[in-house]
């Protein structure tokens, strides 16, 4: 009798680690670049304009930013040693740093003082990464769902401003702008609904391309900057002078670093939920280390602090393309845009309303993903609804009323002016208050009331449905 050797199937590759064909890598990667490009160049434009830099210096800041955006994205997605979360995460300059950097740059310190504080902040993030990794246990689905919801809501005004023509545009709010944005939105939805599977996954890219084609004959585009741009641009370390280290500037940037780490943690958790690869404490620490390293590189290569870009979180959820190599390809494209300014000028010519139409779908998807996570939480007989309600209110307050904290100290504005960090801190604090601190009830009863629905983690419940997910102790 002959015996047959048992066949052991190879371990399946997780969707996050799958490498799509080159054609798909290019299409999906370009989609990510277009989704974040406007936000990526906004920070150097705002800071450079506030400091009254020349057009040549502004162009230099933008190309340097795109280059480091690409390098930072590659570090985050591909990873090496203990750097990189190894998820589909795009990196870009954090908007939380804009106000402090403008203040530092316009009060005598200039760009060297900005870059000195950025380098110190990056080193601080690297050192604090293991500490933040251990805090992951304070992000049960009640908190993560709330934070993801707030991220989506906070991004919607960005899409709205794009759809209206872009902040500061002379024709802001003109019906023609909203009509173009609406047309792009319809194209994206139509492709998602009726196109074959592959095309539906690049619905945003198709919507942007079709919108651009339609925009040209109606005078929405200006390709004048393409002819003026150089073919090759190389960012050299400390182009604007050796960094200086001023205590006040460093303190301001350290506050920004804490805000950026909080926002990045929320983005990592959101992408982990969307890709079915839960972010463990070790992975979180590795991702934050990558943020810190990228921020140090930013200070050296004449740009600013880096963080995960929430714009692209929505794209991952909408397209269901979970491969980190797709975003790594996008990082490679950003490096090219940073080295070839003429290509960057072509992308910059895409009208804001075109991006706005696509952004409405992407950012709405982020908010919907938060609601999906909250659907796993038990809201019966406990205070979880209060946690969500107050956290969302605190997170959307600076979005709806941007000047609400203008009379407060700068450090407070830096933390609370970001709806994401304000909502995240509120959700963590209220979850601890209502679900972890001792109450008048017995510990058993209180624990059961605060439990999420099955399999979502949280406090221990009394039934198998309320199974707990205990935090895994890992070296971070």
C-alpha positions, 0 to 999 in steps of 0.5 A: 500500500502506498502512502501519500504525504500530507500536503500542508498548504502554504500560509496565506498572505495577509491582504496588507502584505500582498503585492499587486501587479505593476499596473495596479500598483501604479493606478492605486498608488497614483490615486493615493498621491492625488488624494493627499497632494493638495494637503501635502503642499498646503503646509509649506505654502502657508508657512512660506507665505507667512514668512514672505519667502520668495517664489523660488524659496517657496518652490524649494520648500514644496519640492523638499516636502514632497521628497520627504513625504515620499521617504516617510511613506516608504519608511512607514509602509515598508519598514526596517528594524523597529521603524514602520507600522507596515500598514498602508499609511501615507505620510505628510506634514501635520497641520497642527504645527502650522501656527507654532511654526509661523509664530517661530518663523515670524518672531525673529527665529526664522527657518533655522529656529523652526528646523532646530525645534523640528529636529528636537521634536522628532527625536522626542517622538522616537524616545516616547514611542514605546510609552505610547505603545503601552497606552494602546490598551486605553483604545477599546472600540468605544474610543477607536470608533469615536476617534475614527468618526471624528477624523472623518467629520473633521476632514469634511470641511476640507472637502467642502472648501475644495469643492467651493474652489479652495480657501482664498479663491476669488471665485470661492462658492461659485455655482460652477465650482460646486457643479464641477465637484458634484459632477466628479462625485457622480462619476466616482459613485457611478464607477463604483456602482456599475464598473468592473471590480478593478475599475471600481477600486480606482473610482477616485482616480477615474473621477479626478481624471474625468473631472480634469478633462472636463475642467480644461475647456471650461477654464478651471485649469492653469498650466502656466506653472508647468513651464516655469518649473525646473526639470530637476530639483535636489534638496540639500541638508540645511539649505536655509542655514544651520539649525538653531535651538531656542527653548521657546520654539522647542517647547512649542514643537514638543506640544505639537509632537504630542498632538501628532502622536495622538492623531497618528495613533487614531489613524493607525487604529483606523487603518488597522480596523479597515485592513483587518490587521489589528495594531498591537502595542509593538506595531504602534511604537514602531509606527511612531518611531517612523514618524519621529525619524521622518520628522528629524529628516524633515528638519534636516532636509528643510521641511516640517513635522510628519504624521499619518495622513487621514485623507488617505485612511478614507481611500483605503476604506472606500477602495478596499485595497489593503496592500501596503505596497500600493501606498509604498508605490505612492511614496515612490511617486512622491519622491519622483515629484520631489526630484522632478518639480515639473511633474509636481506642477502638473499635479498642482494644476488639478482644480480644487473642485475636482479634488473636492468631489472625490474628497466628499466620498473619501472623508465620508467613508472615514466617518462611516468606518467609525460608525461601523466600529461603534456598532460593535459597542454595547450601549445598553445600561451604561454610559458609553453613549455619553462618552461618544456624545461628549467626545464628538461634541468636543472634536467637532467644536473647533471644526464648526467654530474655528476661533473658539479657542483664540483667547487661550494660551498658544499651547492650549490652542495647539492641542485643542484646535485639532478636532482629532486630538481634542476628541481623542483626549476626551474619549480616553478621559471619559472612558477611564472615568465611566468604565475604569474608575471605581463606582458605587456599583459592585465591580462585577456589575460595573464591568458588565455594564461597560462591556462592548459587544462580542469580540471587540475588547474592553471590560469583562462582561458576564456572558460569552457575548461580552468576551474580553480582549485582554491587552497583550503584553509586548516589548515595545 
